[in-house]
Amino acid sequence: MRKANIGVIIAILVMIYSFSVIASAEPCNLQISMINQDPYPAIQGDYVKVLFKIDGIRNTECGTVTFGIKEDYPISLDPNVGNPITIKSGVYQKNYASYYLASYKLRIDSNALDGENPIEVYYSTKTASNIVKEFDITVEDVRADFEIHVKDYNYLTKELTFEILNTAKSDVEALTIEIPKQDDITIKGANRIVVGDLDSNEYTTADFEAILPNKETRINLNVIYTDSINSRRELQKVVDFDPSYFVDRNGDKKKFPWFGVIIVVFIAIIFIRRIIKKRKREAERKKRRAMA
């Protein structure tokens, strides 16, 4: 019986050894996939967590595996983040199972494009080096844009009014309009106006006192705002001004003050009548005295 048990044990050991030999004979074939992105979509200028799955790590033919992520637009890593990482292949590593999960916390560039942005990872094994694979990170553009035009200009009062429309998908806060120094335009008073918050697809106005030439002019504007991730941004806009739309308007012409004239004439008539009556009374008194 004891000999039979020993024979069974030997047979099992032989089978295990055979399987390990067969397994070790398989070439290293790692499969890399990105299985999660949080948040989705990522926000410009903020962090995003990505999780990569490295499948096939149990094969000892892979040796020591090096895995890293390329720091290039639109992503970057904090200085204390380990990159690349090394993983020892083989089934004897605890919790590796047949795959390894590599987690990274990436910072998205504040000027990343809206939509899919490619990133690259690289890895090396005992039998291959510097294998590069590309994945996409989905980014949401939080930058705003605006349509701005001259709503009104009064050559008499020098009041210049801009109308501003938020054409972006996101709301903005602390919107500020600035007219920098430029040729042909003279600003009287403040050259920077804080408009306030402006929701998506909403409009507002900003008023300045400015001396504009009586010719077609391009007005340079600086538009400053706070986006949805509390980042202060600035962009430049150029607004066309055509004076032909704002001259010789009925509303701008000086109106003759008829009402005031009528009041003055009325008061004058009353005053003259009182003087005439007073003189008549004095004349009658003198006549009565003379007759007496």
Sine and cosine of phi, psi and omega as CSV:
sin_phi,cos_phi,sin_psi,cos_psi,sin_omega,cos_omega
0.00,0.00,-0.70,0.71,-0.01,-1.00
-0.89,0.46,-0.64,0.77,0.01,-1.00
-0.90,0.44,-0.61,0.79,0.01,-1.00
-0.90,0.43,-0.68,0.74,0.02,-1.00
-0.90,0.45,-0.67,0.75,0.03,-1.00
-0.88,0.48,-0.63,0.78,0.01,-1.00
-0.90,0.43,-0.64,0.77,0.02,-1.00
-0.90,0.43,-0.69,0.72,0.00,-1.00
-0.88,0.48,-0.69,0.72,0.01,-1.00
-0.88,0.47,-0.66,0.75,0.01,-1.00
-0.89,0.46,-0.66,0.75,0.01,-1.00
-0.90,0.44,-0.69,0.72,0.01,-1.00
-0.89,0.46,-0.64,0.77,0.03,-1.00
-0.89,0.45,-0.67,0.75,0.01,-1.00
-0.90,0.44,-0.70,0.72,0.02,-1.00
-0.87,0.49,-0.69,0.72,0.00,-1.00
-0.89,0.45,-0.64,0.77,-0.01,-1.00
-0.90,0.43,-0.70,0.72,0.02,-1.00
-0.89,0.46,-0.65,0.76,0.00,-1.00
-0.92,0.40,-0.60,0.80,0.04,-1.00
-0.91,0.42,-0.68,0.73,0.01,-1.00
-0.90,0.44,-0.69,0.73,-0.02,-1.00
-0.89,0.45,-0.68,0.74,-0.03,-1.00
-0.93,0.36,-0.36,0.93,0.01,-1.00
-0.98,0.22,-0.30,0.95,0.02,-1.00
-0.94,0.34,0.69,-0.73,0.01,-1.00
-0.93,0.36,0.44,-0.90,0.04,-1.00
-0.94,0.35,0.81,-0.59,-0.02,-1.00
-0.63,-0.78,0.99,0.15,-0.01,-1.00
-0.97,0.24,0.63,-0.78,0.08,-1.00
-0.89,-0.46,0.88,-0.48,-0.04,-1.00
-0.96,-0.27,0.75,-0.66,0.06,-1.00
-0.61,-0.80,0.53,-0.85,0.10,-0.99
-0.99,-0.11,0.90,-0.44,-0.16,-0.99
-0.97,-0.25,-0.14,0.99,0.00,-1.00
-0.36,-0.93,0.56,-0.83,0.12,-0.99
-0.69,-0.72,0.82,-0.58,-0.05,-1.00
-0.66,-0.75,0.89,-0.46,0.08,1.00
-0.99,0.14,0.25,-0.97,0.05,-1.00
-0.79,-0.61,0.88,-0.47,-0.06,1.00
-0.97,0.23,0.28,-0.96,0.08,-1.00
-0.97,0.26,0.38,-0.92,-0.03,-1.00
-0.94,-0.33,0.68,-0.74,0.03,-1.00
-0.83,0.56,0.70,-0.71,0.05,-1.00
0.97,0.23,0.07,1.00,-0.03,-1.00
-0.87,-0.49,0.06,-1.00,-0.01,-1.00
-1.00,0.01,0.44,-0.90,0.13,-0.99
-0.64,-0.77,0.67,-0.75,0.04,-1.00
-0.99,-0.16,0.77,-0.64,0.04,-1.00
-0.84,-0.55,0.56,-0.83,-0.04,-1.00
-0.83,-0.56,0.83,-0.55,0.01,-1.00
-0.95,-0.30,0.64,-0.77,0.06,-1.00
-0.95,-0.31,0.84,-0.54,0.03,-1.00
-0.96,-0.27,0.98,-0.19,-0.08,-1.00
-1.00,-0.07,0.58,-0.81,0.00,-1.00
1.00,-0.08,0.21,0.98,-0.08,-1.00
-0.95,0.32,-0.27,0.96,-0.03,-1.00
-0.96,0.28,-0.29,0.96,-0.02,-1.00
-0.96,0.28,0.89,-0.45,-0.04,-1.00
-0.92,0.38,-0.28,0.96,0.06,-1.00
-0.90,0.43,-0.31,0.95,0.02,-1.00
-0.97,0.25,-0.35,0.94,-0.01,-1.00
0.90,0.43,-0.60,-0.80,0.06,-1.00
-1.00,0.08,0.85,-0.53,-0.05,-1.00
-0.99,-0.14,0.75,-0.66,0.10,-0.99
-0.95,-0.31,0.78,-0.63,-0.03,-1.00
-0.73,-0.68,0.73,-0.69,0.01,-1.00
-0.48,-0.88,0.14,-0.99,0.02,-1.00
-0.85,-0.53,0.71,-0.71,-0.03,-1.00
-0.97,0.24,0.81,-0.59,0.06,-1.00
-1.00,0.09,0.98,-0.21,-0.01,-1.00
-0.47,-0.88,0.37,-0.93,0.02,-1.00
-0.75,0.66,0.76,-0.65,0.22,0.97
-0.96,-0.28,0.45,0.90,-0.07,-1.00
-0.83,-0.55,0.37,-0.93,0.12,-0.99
-0.49,-0.87,0.32,-0.95,0.00,-1.00
-0.90,-0.44,0.50,-0.86,0.11,-0.99
-0.92,0.39,0.46,-0.89,-0.07,-1.00
-0.86,0.50,-0.48,0.88,-0.07,-1.00
-1.00,0.03,0.09,1.00,-0.02,-1.00
-1.00,0.09,0.77,-0.64,0.04,-1.00
-0.95,0.30,0.89,-0.46,-0.02,-1.00
-0.41,-0.91,0.89,-0.45,0.10,0.99
-0.99,0.11,0.04,-1.00,0.08,-1.00
-0.92,-0.40,0.38,-0.93,0.04,-1.00
-0.87,-0.49,0.63,-0.78,-0.03,-1.00
-0.73,-0.68,0.76,-0.65,0.09,-1.00
-1.00,0.06,0.83,-0.56,-0.01,-1.00
-0.98,0.22,0.30,-0.95,0.05,-1.00
0.81,-0.58,0.49,-0.87,-0.05,-1.00
-0.96,0.28,-0.24,0.97,-0.05,-1.00
-0.98,0.21,-0.16,0.99,0.02,-1.00
-0.98,0.19,0.76,-0.65,-0.06,-1.00
-0.92,0.40,0.64,-0.77,0.12,-0.99
0.90,0.43,0.10,0.99,0.03,-1.00
-0.98,0.18,-0.46,0.89,-0.09,-1.00
0.74,0.67,-0.76,-0.65,0.03,-1.00
-0.97,-0.23,0.08,1.00,-0.02,-1.00
-0.55,-0.84,0.22,-0.98,0.05,-1.00
-0.74,-0.67,0.64,-0.77,0.01,-1.00
-0.97,-0.25,0.85,-0.53,0.02,-1.00
-0.93,-0.36,0.87,-0.50,-0.05,-1.00
-0.95,-0.30,0.68,-0.74,0.02,-1.00
-0.74,-0.68,0.58,-0.81,0.12,-0.99
-0.94,-0.34,0.94,-0.35,-0.11,-0.99
-0.95,-0.30,0.56,-0.83,0.13,-0.99
-0.98,-0.18,0.77,-0.63,0.00,-1.00
-1.00,0.05,0.72,-0.69,0.02,-1.00
-0.86,0.52,0.63,-0.78,-0.04,-1.00
-0.92,0.40,-0.26,0.96,0.02,-1.00
-0.93,-0.36,0.36,0.93,0.02,-1.00
-0.89,0.47,0.53,-0.85,-0.04,-1.00
-0.97,0.23,0.47,-0.88,0.05,-1.00
-0.95,0.31,0.71,-0.71,0.02,-1.00
0.96,-0.28,-0.55,-0.84,-0.07,-1.00
-0.99,0.12,0.79,-0.61,0.03,-1.00
-0.86,-0.52,0.85,-0.53,-0.04,-1.00
-0.96,0.27,0.63,-0.77,0.17,-0.99
-0.77,-0.64,0.36,-0.93,-0.05,-1.00
-0.83,-0.55,0.66,-0.75,0.17,-0.99
-0.90,-0.43,0.36,-0.93,0.02,-1.00
-0.67,-0.74,0.47,-0.88,0.03,-1.00
-0.48,-0.88,0.40,-0.92,0.02,-1.00
-0.69,-0.72,0.52,-0.85,0.07,-1.00
-0.79,-0.61,-0.10,-0.99,0.03,-1.00
-0.90,0.43,-0.47,0.88,-0.11,-0.99
-0.94,-0.33,-0.14,0.99,-0.01,-1.00
-0.54,-0.84,0.46,-0.89,-0.03,-1.00
-0.68,-0.74,0.49,-0.87,0.08,-1.00
0.79,0.61,0.76,0.65,0.12,-0.99
-0.99,0.11,0.78,-0.62,-0.08,-1.00
-0.93,-0.37,0.68,-0.74,0.06,-1.00
-0.71,-0.70,0.58,-0.81,-0.08,-1.00
-0.94,-0.34,0.65,-0.76,0.08,-1.00
-0.75,-0.67,0.22,-0.97,0.01,-1.00
-0.91,-0.41,0.68,-0.74,0.16,-0.99
-0.93,-0.37,0.78,-0.63,-0.01,-1.00
-1.00,0.06,0.80,-0.59,-0.07,-1.00
-0.85,-0.53,0.62,-0.78,0.09,-1.00
-0.97,-0.23,0.78,-0.63,-0.01,-1.00
-0.99,0.15,0.89,-0.45,0.00,-1.00
-0.99,-0.16,0.03,1.00,0.02,-1.00
-0.95,0.32,0.61,-0.79,0.00,-1.00
-0.99,-0.14,0.27,-0.96,0.12,-0.99
-0.61,-0.79,0.37,-0.93,-0.14,-0.99
-0.65,-0.76,0.55,-0.83,0.22,-0.97
-0.98,-0.21,0.81,-0.58,-0.04,-1.00
-0.77,-0.64,0.73,-0.69,0.09,-1.00
-0.58,-0.81,0.27,-0.96,0.05,-1.00
-0.98,0.18,0.91,-0.41,0.02,-1.00
-0.99,0.16,-0.61,0.79,-0.04,-1.00
-0.35,-0.94,0.53,-0.85,0.17,-0.99
-0.56,-0.83,0.78,-0.63,-0.01,-1.00
-0.94,-0.35,0.90,-0.43,-0.04,-1.00
-0.94,0.35,-0.32,0.95,0.01,-1.00
-0.99,0.13,-0.76,0.66,-0.04,-1.00
-1.00,-0.01,-0.21,0.98,-0.04,-1.00
0.91,0.42,0.36,0.93,0.00,-1.00
-1.00,0.10,0.84,-0.54,-0.02,-1.00
-0.94,-0.35,0.81,-0.59,-0.04,-1.00
-0.86,-0.51,0.83,-0.56,0.11,-0.99
-0.98,-0.18,0.58,-0.82,0.14,-0.99
-0.93,-0.36,0.78,-0.62,-0.11,-0.99
-0.86,-0.51,0.82,-0.58,0.03,-1.00
-0.91,-0.41,0.79,-0.61,0.07,-1.00
-0.99,0.12,0.96,-0.29,-0.06,-1.00
-1.00,-0.07,0.03,1.00,-0.03,-1.00
-0.99,0.13,0.18,-0.98,0.04,-1.00
-0.98,0.20,-0.36,0.93,-0.09,-1.00
-0.95,-0.31,0.42,-0.91,0.06,-1.00
-0.98,0.19,0.35,-0.94,0.05,-1.00
-0.79,-0.61,0.38,-0.92,0.03,-1.00
-0.83,-0.55,0.39,-0.92,0.09,-1.00
0.77,0.64,0.74,0.68,0.04,-1.00
-0.92,0.39,0.76,-0.64,-0.03,-1.00
-0.76,-0.65,0.72,-0.70,0.03,-1.00
-0.92,-0.38,0.77,-0.64,-0.02,-1.00
-0.79,-0.61,0.70,-0.72,0.12,-0.99
-0.96,-0.26,0.97,-0.25,0.01,-1.00
-0.95,0.31,0.25,-0.97,0.04,-1.00
-0.89,0.46,0.70,-0.71,-0.03,-1.00
-0.35,-0.94,0.29,-0.96,-0.02,-1.00
-0.92,0.39,0.51,-0.86,0.12,-0.99
0.95,0.30,-0.04,1.00,-0.03,-1.00
-0.79,-0.61,0.78,-0.63,0.04,-1.00
-0.86,-0.51,0.84,-0.55,0.00,-1.00
-0.99,-0.12,0.75,-0.66,0.09,-1.00
-0.95,-0.30,0.86,-0.52,-0.05,-1.00
1.00,-0.03,-0.49,-0.87,-0.07,-1.00
-0.94,0.34,0.71,-0.70,0.07,-1.00
-0.99,-0.16,0.06,1.00,0.02,-1.00
-0.73,-0.68,0.80,-0.60,-0.03,-1.00
-0.85,-0.52,0.80,-0.60,0.09,-1.00
-1.00,0.07,0.93,-0.38,-0.05,-1.00
-0.99,0.13,-0.64,0.77,-0.03,-1.00
0.92,-0.39,-0.34,-0.94,-0.03,-1.00
-0.98,0.22,0.53,-0.85,-0.01,-1.00
-0.58,-0.81,0.90,-0.44,-0.02,-1.00
-0.97,0.25,0.28,-0.96,0.04,-1.00
-0.86,0.50,0.69,-0.72,0.02,-1.00
0.89,0.46,0.36,0.93,0.11,-0.99
-0.94,-0.35,0.34,-0.94,-0.01,-1.00
-0.78,-0.63,0.31,-0.95,0.05,-1.00
-0.49,-0.87,0.01,-1.00,-0.01,-1.00
-0.78,-0.63,0.37,-0.93,0.07,-1.00
-0.67,-0.74,0.77,-0.64,-0.08,-1.00
-0.94,-0.34,0.69,-0.72,0.06,-1.00
-0.75,-0.66,0.36,-0.93,0.20,-0.98
-0.97,-0.23,0.91,-0.42,-0.13,-0.99
-0.59,-0.81,0.54,-0.84,0.10,-0.99
-0.98,-0.20,0.92,-0.40,-0.03,-1.00
-0.94,-0.33,0.53,-0.85,0.01,-1.00
-0.96,0.26,0.35,-0.94,0.03,-1.00
-1.00,0.04,0.83,0.56,0.04,-1.00
-0.40,-0.92,0.26,-0.97,0.02,-1.00
-0.90,0.44,0.74,-0.67,-0.11,-0.99
-0.64,-0.77,0.52,-0.86,0.11,-0.99
-0.96,-0.29,0.82,-0.57,-0.05,-1.00
-0.97,-0.23,0.85,-0.53,0.05,-1.00
-1.00,0.06,0.74,-0.67,0.00,-1.00
-0.81,-0.59,0.56,-0.83,0.21,-0.98
-0.96,-0.27,0.81,-0.59,-0.01,-1.00
-0.92,-0.39,0.88,-0.47,-0.03,-1.00
-0.89,-0.46,0.68,-0.74,-0.02,-1.00
-0.41,-0.91,0.24,-0.97,0.10,-1.00
-0.95,-0.30,0.81,-0.58,-0.07,-1.00
-1.00,0.07,-0.12,-0.99,-0.11,-0.99
-0.95,0.31,-0.22,0.98,0.07,-1.00
-0.96,-0.29,0.36,0.93,0.10,-1.00
0.91,0.41,0.51,0.86,0.05,-1.00
-0.97,-0.23,0.73,-0.68,0.00,-1.00
-0.99,0.13,0.81,-0.58,-0.06,-1.00
-0.81,-0.59,0.34,-0.94,0.01,-1.00
-0.61,-0.80,0.65,-0.76,0.11,-0.99
-0.62,-0.78,0.33,-0.94,-0.04,-1.00
-0.95,-0.30,0.62,-0.78,0.04,-1.00
-0.77,-0.64,0.52,-0.85,0.08,-1.00
-0.87,-0.49,0.82,-0.57,-0.05,-1.00
-0.91,-0.41,0.77,-0.64,0.03,-1.00
-0.99,0.12,0.71,-0.71,0.04,-1.00
-0.86,-0.51,0.85,-0.53,0.04,-1.00
-0.90,-0.44,0.94,-0.34,-0.09,-1.00
-0.91,0.40,-0.33,0.94,-0.05,-1.00
-0.88,0.47,-0.38,0.92,0.02,-1.00
-0.99,0.16,-0.20,0.98,-0.16,-0.99
-0.82,-0.57,0.15,0.99,0.03,-1.00
-0.94,-0.35,0.42,-0.91,0.04,-1.00
0.84,0.54,0.56,0.83,0.09,-1.00
-1.00,0.03,0.55,-0.83,-0.02,-1.00
-0.86,0.51,-0.60,0.80,-0.04,-1.00
-0.94,0.35,-0.36,0.93,-0.03,-1.00
-1.00,-0.04,-0.25,0.97,-0.05,-1.00
-0.97,0.25,0.59,-0.81,0.04,-1.00
-0.95,0.31,0.84,-0.55,0.01,-1.00
-1.00,0.04,0.64,-0.77,0.04,-1.00
-0.93,0.36,0.72,-0.69,-0.10,-0.99
-0.98,0.18,0.93,0.37,-0.05,-1.00
-0.86,0.51,-0.65,0.76,-0.06,-1.00
-0.88,0.48,-0.70,0.72,0.02,-1.00
-0.90,0.43,-0.63,0.78,0.01,-1.00
-0.90,0.45,-0.68,0.73,0.00,-1.00
-0.87,0.49,-0.68,0.73,0.00,-1.00
-0.89,0.45,-0.69,0.72,0.00,-1.00
-0.88,0.47,-0.70,0.72,0.01,-1.00
-0.88,0.47,-0.67,0.74,-0.01,-1.00
-0.88,0.47,-0.71,0.70,0.02,-1.00
-0.90,0.45,-0.64,0.77,0.00,-1.00
-0.89,0.45,-0.66,0.75,0.02,-1.00
-0.88,0.48,-0.72,0.69,0.01,-1.00
-0.87,0.49,-0.69,0.73,-0.02,-1.00
-0.90,0.45,-0.69,0.72,-0.01,-1.00
-0.91,0.42,-0.66,0.75,0.00,-1.00
-0.88,0.47,-0.65,0.76,0.02,-1.00
-0.89,0.45,-0.66,0.75,0.02,-1.00
-0.89,0.45,-0.69,0.72,0.00,-1.00
-0.88,0.47,-0.70,0.71,0.01,-1.00
-0.89,0.46,-0.66,0.75,-0.01,-1.00
-0.89,0.46,-0.67,0.74,0.00,-1.00
-0.92,0.40,-0.62,0.79,0.04,-1.00
-0.89,0.46,-0.68,0.73,0.00,-1.00
-0.90,0.44,-0.66,0.75,0.02,-1.00
-0.91,0.42,-0.62,0.79,0.02,-1.00
-0.91,0.41,-0.64,0.76,0.02,-1.00
-0.91,0.41,-0.63,0.77,0.02,-1.00
-0.89,0.46,-0.70,0.72,0.01,-1.00
-0.88,0.47,-0.63,0.78,-0.01,-1.00
-0.91,0.42,-0.68,0.74,-0.01,-1.00
-0.91,0.42,-0.62,0.79,0.02,-1.00
-0.91,0.42,-0.64,0.77,-0.01,-1.00
-0.92,0.39,-0.61,0.79,0.00,-1.00
-0.94,0.33,-0.51,0.86,0.00,-1.00
-0.96,0.28,0.00,0.00,0.00,0.00
